[in-house]
C-alpha cells in the first residue's frame, strides 16, 4: 500500500531549464538538492521544499499538459502573489 509521496517528476523543454530554475528556486524559494552522479549528464535539476522533492527533467519531445499541474500549499499566499506580480 502507498504510505507517502517520495517526489514529483516534472518535465520541461530542453531550453527552459534556466526559466524553471528561476521560477522554482528564486521565486518559489525551493532549495536545489544534488542529483546522483549518474543522472547529472541528463540535464534538469532536483529541488526540495520541506518534505516535498521535485525532480525537473528535460524532455526533448515536451508538449505542455492542458490540465496536469503541481499544487503547493504555501504559508503566505498574499506575500507570494505580490512577489510573483513584481
BELUR-V765560 format. One record per backbone hydrogen bond with DSSP energy under -0.5 kcal/mol. NH is the residue of the N-H (numbers start at 1). CO is the residue of the C=O. If there is no record, write none. Layout:
BEGIN
nh:NH co:CO
nh:NH co:CO
END
This chain:
BEGIN
nh:8 co:53
nh:10 co:8
nh:10 co:55
nh:12 co:57
nh:16 co:13
nh:17 co:14
nh:20 co:16
nh:21 co:17
nh:22 co:18
nh:23 co:19
nh:24 co:20
nh:25 co:21
nh:26 co:21
nh:27 co:22
nh:28 co:23
nh:29 co:25
nh:30 co:24
nh:31 co:48
nh:33 co:46
nh:39 co:36
nh:40 co:36
nh:40 co:37
nh:42 co:39
nh:43 co:40
nh:45 co:56
nh:46 co:33
nh:47 co:54
nh:48 co:31
nh:49 co:52
nh:52 co:49
nh:54 co:47
nh:55 co:8
nh:56 co:45
nh:56 co:54
nh:57 co:10
nh:57 co:55
nh:59 co:12
nh:62 co:59
nh:80 co:76
nh:81 co:77
nh:82 co:78
nh:83 co:79
nh:84 co:80
nh:85 co:81
nh:86 co:82
END
